[in-house]
Amino acid sequence: MNRLCIYPKDIMVITGRSDRYGRNLIKKIKHHLNKLQHQVVTVDEFCQYMGLQSDIVIKQLK
């Protein structure tokens, strides 16, 4: 089973940027989607926000 949510370390692997960038990006996505602080960001939401294909990102996370 694949994970549904994305973490800052996953964003580090995908983008090659720092952990802090990943944390800030998750905050931006939550704000954009009007999510509360305790709610998670899914891989699909991340892909839509970044304009990436979800199948490629899911392969990268395995």
KELO-391708 format. One record per residue: residue number from 1; residue in three letters; x, y, z of N, C-alpha, C, O, CB in turn. Coordinates in nm, 2 decimals, decimal comma. Glycine has a CB too. Layout:
! residues N
SITE NUM ala X Y Z X Y Z X Y Z X Y Z X Y Z
...
! end
This chain:
! residues 62
SITE 1 met 0,08 -0,12 0,00 0,00 0,00 0,00 0,09 0,12 0,00 0,19 0,13 0,07 -0,10 0,00 0,12
SITE 2 asn 0,05 0,22 -0,08 0,13 0,35 -0,09 0,07 0,45 0,02 -0,04 0,44 0,05 0,12 0,41 -0,23
SITE 3 arg 0,16 0,53 0,06 0,12 0,64 0,15 0,03 0,74 0,08 0,05 0,76 -0,04 0,24 0,71 0,22
SITE 4 leu -0,06 0,80 0,15 -0,14 0,90 0,09 -0,09 1,04 0,11 -0,10 1,13 0,03 -0,28 0,89 0,15
SITE 5 cys -0,02 1,06 0,22 0,03 1,20 0,26 0,18 1,21 0,22 0,25 1,11 0,20 0,01 1,23 0,41
SITE 6 ile 0,22 1,34 0,20 0,35 1,37 0,17 0,42 1,44 0,28 0,36 1,52 0,35 0,36 1,45 0,03
SITE 7 tyr 0,55 1,42 0,30 0,62 1,48 0,41 0,74 1,56 0,35 0,77 1,55 0,23 0,68 1,37 0,50
SITE 8 pro 0,79 1,65 0,43 0,90 1,74 0,39 1,02 1,66 0,33 1,08 1,70 0,23 0,95 1,82 0,50
SITE 9 lys 1,05 1,54 0,39 1,16 1,46 0,33 1,13 1,41 0,19 1,22 1,40 0,11 1,19 1,34 0,43
SITE 10 asp 1,00 1,38 0,17 0,97 1,34 0,03 0,99 1,45 -0,07 1,04 1,43 -0,18 0,82 1,29 0,03
SITE 11 ile 0,95 1,57 -0,02 0,97 1,69 -0,11 1,12 1,71 -0,14 1,16 1,76 -0,24 0,91 1,81 -0,05
SITE 12 met 1,20 1,68 -0,04 1,35 1,69 -0,05 1,40 1,60 -0,16 1,48 1,64 -0,25 1,42 1,66 0,08
SITE 13 val 1,35 1,48 -0,16 1,39 1,38 -0,26 1,34 1,42 -0,40 1,41 1,41 -0,50 1,33 1,24 -0,23
SITE 14 ile 1,22 1,47 -0,41 1,16 1,50 -0,54 1,22 1,63 -0,60 1,25 1,63 -0,72 1,01 1,52 -0,53
SITE 15 thr 1,24 1,73 -0,52 1,28 1,86 -0,57 1,44 1,88 -0,56 1,49 1,96 -0,63 1,21 1,97 -0,50
SITE 16 gly 1,50 1,81 -0,47 1,64 1,83 -0,44 1,67 1,95 -0,36 1,78 2,00 -0,35 1,71 1,85 -0,57
SITE 17 arg 1,56 2,01 -0,30 1,58 2,12 -0,21 1,59 2,08 -0,06 1,59 1,96 -0,04 1,46 2,22 -0,23
SITE 18 ser 1,59 2,18 0,03 1,62 2,15 0,17 1,49 2,11 0,24 1,38 2,12 0,19 1,68 2,27 0,24
SITE 19 asp 1,51 2,06 0,36 1,40 2,02 0,45 1,31 2,14 0,48 1,19 2,13 0,48 1,45 1,95 0,58
SITE 20 arg 1,37 2,25 0,50 1,30 2,37 0,53 1,21 2,42 0,42 1,10 2,46 0,44 1,39 2,49 0,57
SITE 21 tyr 1,26 2,40 0,30 1,18 2,43 0,18 1,06 2,34 0,17 0,95 2,39 0,14 1,27 2,41 0,05
SITE 22 gly 1,08 2,21 0,21 0,96 2,12 0,21 0,86 2,16 0,31 0,74 2,15 0,28 1,01 1,98 0,24
SITE 23 arg 0,90 2,20 0,43 0,81 2,24 0,53 0,73 2,37 0,49 0,61 2,38 0,51 0,88 2,27 0,67
SITE 24 asn 0,80 2,46 0,43 0,74 2,59 0,39 0,64 2,56 0,27 0,54 2,62 0,27 0,84 2,69 0,35
SITE 25 leu 0,68 2,47 0,18 0,59 2,44 0,07 0,46 2,37 0,12 0,35 2,40 0,07 0,66 2,35 -0,03
SITE 26 ile 0,47 2,28 0,22 0,35 2,22 0,27 0,26 2,32 0,34 0,14 2,32 0,32 0,39 2,11 0,38
SITE 27 lys 0,32 2,42 0,41 0,24 2,53 0,46 0,17 2,61 0,35 0,05 2,64 0,37 0,33 2,62 0,55
SITE 28 lys 0,24 2,64 0,24 0,18 2,71 0,13 0,06 2,63 0,07 -0,04 2,69 0,04 0,28 2,74 0,03
SITE 29 ile 0,08 2,50 0,05 -0,02 2,42 -0,01 -0,14 2,42 0,09 -0,26 2,42 0,04 0,03 2,28 -0,03
SITE 30 lys -0,12 2,40 0,22 -0,23 2,40 0,31 -0,31 2,53 0,31 -0,43 2,53 0,31 -0,18 2,37 0,45
SITE 31 his -0,24 2,64 0,30 -0,30 2,77 0,29 -0,38 2,79 0,16 -0,49 2,83 0,16 -0,20 2,89 0,30
SITE 32 his -0,32 2,74 0,05 -0,39 2,75 -0,08 -0,52 2,66 -0,08 -0,61 2,70 -0,14 -0,29 2,70 -0,19
SITE 33 leu -0,51 2,55 -0,01 -0,63 2,46 -0,01 -0,72 2,48 0,11 -0,82 2,41 0,13 -0,58 2,31 -0,01
SITE 34 asn -0,70 2,58 0,19 -0,78 2,62 0,30 -0,79 2,50 0,40 -0,90 2,47 0,45 -0,92 2,66 0,26
SITE 35 lys -0,68 2,43 0,43 -0,67 2,32 0,52 -0,63 2,37 0,66 -0,56 2,48 0,67 -0,57 2,21 0,47
SITE 36 leu -0,67 2,30 0,76 -0,63 2,33 0,89 -0,49 2,28 0,92 -0,44 2,20 0,85 -0,73 2,28 1,00
SITE 37 gln -0,43 2,33 1,03 -0,29 2,29 1,06 -0,28 2,14 1,08 -0,17 2,08 1,05 -0,25 2,36 1,19
SITE 38 his -0,38 2,07 1,14 -0,36 1,93 1,17 -0,39 1,84 1,05 -0,37 1,72 1,06 -0,46 1,89 1,28
SITE 39 gln -0,44 1,90 0,94 -0,47 1,82 0,82 -0,35 1,80 0,74 -0,26 1,88 0,73 -0,58 1,88 0,74
SITE 40 val -0,34 1,68 0,67 -0,23 1,65 0,59 -0,25 1,68 0,44 -0,36 1,70 0,40 -0,19 1,50 0,60
SITE 41 val -0,13 1,69 0,37 -0,14 1,72 0,23 -0,11 1,59 0,16 -0,02 1,52 0,19 -0,03 1,83 0,19
SITE 42 thr -0,20 1,55 0,06 -0,18 1,43 -0,01 -0,08 1,44 -0,12 -0,05 1,55 -0,16 -0,32 1,38 -0,06
SITE 43 val -0,04 1,33 -0,17 0,05 1,33 -0,29 -0,02 1,39 -0,41 0,05 1,47 -0,48 0,10 1,18 -0,32
SITE 44 asp -0,14 1,36 -0,43 -0,22 1,42 -0,54 -0,23 1,57 -0,53 -0,21 1,64 -0,63 -0,35 1,36 -0,55
SITE 45 glu -0,26 1,62 -0,41 -0,27 1,76 -0,39 -0,13 1,83 -0,42 -0,13 1,94 -0,48 -0,31 1,80 -0,25
SITE 46 phe -0,02 1,77 -0,37 0,11 1,82 -0,40 0,14 1,83 -0,55 0,19 1,93 -0,60 0,22 1,74 -0,32
SITE 47 cys 0,10 1,72 -0,62 0,13 1,71 -0,76 0,05 1,82 -0,84 0,10 1,88 -0,93 0,10 1,58 -0,81
SITE 48 gln -0,08 1,84 -0,80 -0,16 1,94 -0,86 -0,10 2,08 -0,84 -0,10 2,16 -0,93 -0,30 1,93 -0,81
SITE 49 tyr -0,06 2,11 -0,72 0,00 2,24 -0,68 0,13 2,27 -0,76 0,15 2,38 -0,81 0,02 2,25 -0,53
SITE 50 met 0,21 2,16 -0,77 0,34 2,18 -0,83 0,34 2,16 -0,98 0,43 2,19 -1,05 0,44 2,08 -0,77
SITE 51 gly 0,23 2,11 -1,04 0,22 2,08 -1,18 0,29 1,96 -1,22 0,35 1,96 -1,33 0,26 2,20 -1,25
SITE 52 leu 0,30 1,86 -1,14 0,37 1,74 -1,17 0,28 1,62 -1,19 0,16 1,62 -1,15 0,47 1,70 -1,05
SITE 53 gln 0,32 1,52 -1,27 0,24 1,40 -1,29 0,26 1,31 -1,17 0,37 1,28 -1,13 0,29 1,33 -1,42
SITE 54 ser 0,14 1,27 -1,12 0,14 1,19 -0,99 0,21 1,06 -1,01 0,27 1,01 -0,91 0,00 1,18 -0,94
SITE 55 asp 0,19 0,99 -1,12 0,25 0,86 -1,14 0,41 0,86 -1,13 0,47 0,77 -1,08 0,21 0,80 -1,27
SITE 56 ile 0,46 0,97 -1,19 0,61 0,98 -1,18 0,65 1,01 -1,04 0,76 0,96 -0,99 0,66 1,10 -1,27
SITE 57 val 0,58 1,09 -0,96 0,62 1,12 -0,82 0,60 1,00 -0,74 0,69 0,98 -0,65 0,53 1,24 -0,77
SITE 58 ile 0,50 0,92 -0,76 0,48 0,80 -0,68 0,59 0,70 -0,70 0,64 0,64 -0,61 0,34 0,74 -0,71
SITE 59 lys 0,64 0,69 -0,83 0,75 0,60 -0,85 0,88 0,65 -0,78 0,96 0,57 -0,73 0,78 0,60 -1,00
SITE 60 gln 0,90 0,78 -0,78 1,01 0,84 -0,71 1,01 0,82 -0,56 1,12 0,80 -0,50 1,02 0,99 -0,74
SITE 61 leu 0,89 0,81 -0,50 0,88 0,79 -0,36 0,90 0,64 -0,31 0,92 0,62 -0,20 0,75 0,84 -0,31
SITE 62 lys 0,89 0,55 -0,41 0,91 0,41 -0,37 1,05 0,37 -0,35 1,08 0,25 -0,32 0,85 0,32 -0,48
! end
